[in-house]
Amino acid sequence: MTFDPGIDSALDHSELGPADKPRAASVAVLMALAVAGTGLIQGGNAFLERNHLADGLNQVGQYMAAENAIYRTTDLRGSLVLATWLGALAVVLFTPLAVFLSLGQRWARVLSWVLVAGMIVGQLILMASDSSAVKTGEFVRDVDVPGGDAGTVSMLKTMLVRSWFPPVHYISELLLLVGLIALGIQLARPTVAEYFAKESPQEGTDERVWSTSQARPD
């Protein structure tokens, strides 16, 4: 008696049990965590600079017209508030969402989509509101200091904006925007959409029920 390999293959395929989430869904979870981590950097950096700037504005009046410093840092102060809130929202929202996405909760994918869209708009507004002075930290000029002493100018610049703030601000700002866009694209992938459209995880497990009529996508 001969045994048909095709029957064996069909039997093995029909006995497939619940499958793990596809690789694309796992990547989406990691990207949500990356968004939260980048938001922490952006928000933390902006929050620290906000306190530093407030102290600096109280001190620069000893060396230059404080009104000039206050006027020139108007855009910066607005950017710091927005950057802090966007960063905080990224941490508070996407950290727990990453957990629910890893559990295959369909509502988490829908909510992530909505939040990603809103956060992208917020990041674009933040980037558009940053003036050239915010990019460079050049809030003090030679004409502001009697005699144009370069040492005093440099001291006052550092008093208002630490040298490491602009690069950290813009790198984290850009990375957060890119991360949000990438997360949105990842959540739109067919394998991810199919995974979240399946039944809820079986009770007591974190696995999804996939149809045994087709191979599990990566």
Buried (B, 14 or more C-beta within 10 A) or exposed (E): EEEEEEEEEEEEEEEEEBBEBBEBBBBBBBBBBBBBBBBBBBBBBBBBBBEBBEEBBEEBEEBBEBEBBBEBBEBBBBBBBBBBBBBBBBBEBBBEBBBBBBBBBBEBBEBBBEBBEBBBEBBEEBBEBBBEBBEEBBBBBEEBBEEEEEEBBEBBBBBBBBEEBBEBBBBBBBBBBBBBBBBBEBBEBEBBEBBBEBEEBEEEEEBBBBEEEEEBBE
